[in-house]
Amino acid sequence: MEWLQVTWFALIVLLLCGYSILDGFDLGVGVLTPYLARNKEEKARLFSAVGPFWDGNEVWLLAGGGALFAAFPPVYATVFSGFYLALMLVLFALIFRAVSLEFWSHSENHGKVWSHAFTFGSLVPAILFGVTLGNILQGVPLDAHSDFAGNFFTLLRPFPLALGLYGLSVFVLHGAVYAGMKTDGAVRGRAGKIVTPLALLSLTLLIVMVVLAAGVLPFAVSRISVWLWLAGTAGLIVLAMVWGRQGRMGKAFLATSISFVTSWLAAAVVQFPILLRSDDGIRHLTIQNASSGALTLKVMLVIALAGIPVVVGYTIYVYRVFARGPEK
């Protein structure tokens, strides 16, 4: 059982890394749309850069939720019921993103409305994903039945909010370098100009987040591996800034992509083997007390090992087919 539980913990982290990298850039592009695109032609160029990919990118989020449901159902039940309002906001925002791209291209009279809907639908998830992760790391009130015992405002504490703002900043940075890589002309120029301030903002928020973490997660700051992963994250953001200023957007995009991996590894080191931390330090949901049975884990692992390569292969194929831009 132990190796199965650890394997599923690692698979969920892998799926979240994939989602952050792939859907992160189109969330960032959505947030930056009012700044990057000043007219319909520029918006069309920007939307065409993310159009072939955004729906496929969200498959990784669905896979992560499905993996959590299959492997650790009590955690799935507690998180999705306790964070219900926040997750419903994310769901509606993602729906707005989906329909806004279609309606924008077909609506002659309400193009601005749907453009703003795309921005709004990108902004909300970019913030709330980080806030959710911050609450999972810091811990939430759980009752004797492992049910969430707080309310929506319980989730709005300084550390989760700081993590939410940091997540927003790196998504937007990721989107800026992607836009610079996939567009040209004025749009590429605006994307290049904003990379440095966004990188500096991300570094500042990373420092704020670490300072707050020292107060709410004192055990975490004593782990050298956490500091190593965070240092790697900071270094990659600096590299993205340097390469972005040089116009080497492809390398900057690689740096921001890897920074998501190092961030998730830092979070995994802090959390393991806990999946949902209880703020009383006692009622944690862990990979041991919240996992499915051995047979379920084995069967689902076979399905995952067969399905993930297909998803990865399809993703690579789609990105190759629709590859375009001044720098590939």
Protein Blocks (a to p, Z undefined) as FASTA:
>chain_A
ZZmmmmmmmmmmmmmmmmmmmmmmmmmmmmmmmmmpmbfklmmmmmmmmmmmmmmmmmmm
mmmmmmmmmmmmmlmmmmmmmmmmmmmmmmmmmmmmmmmmmmmmmmmklmmmmmmmmmmm
mmmmmmmmmmmmmmmmnopaddfkopafbdfklmmcfklmmmmmmmmmmmmmmmmmmmmm
mmghjllmmmmmmmmmmmmmmmmmmmmmmmmmmmmmmmlmmpmklmmmmmmmmmmmmmmm
mmmmnopamlmmmmmmmmmmmmmmmmmmmmpmcfbdcfklmmpccfklmcccfklmmmmm
mmmmmmmmmmmmmmmmmmmmmggcjbZZ
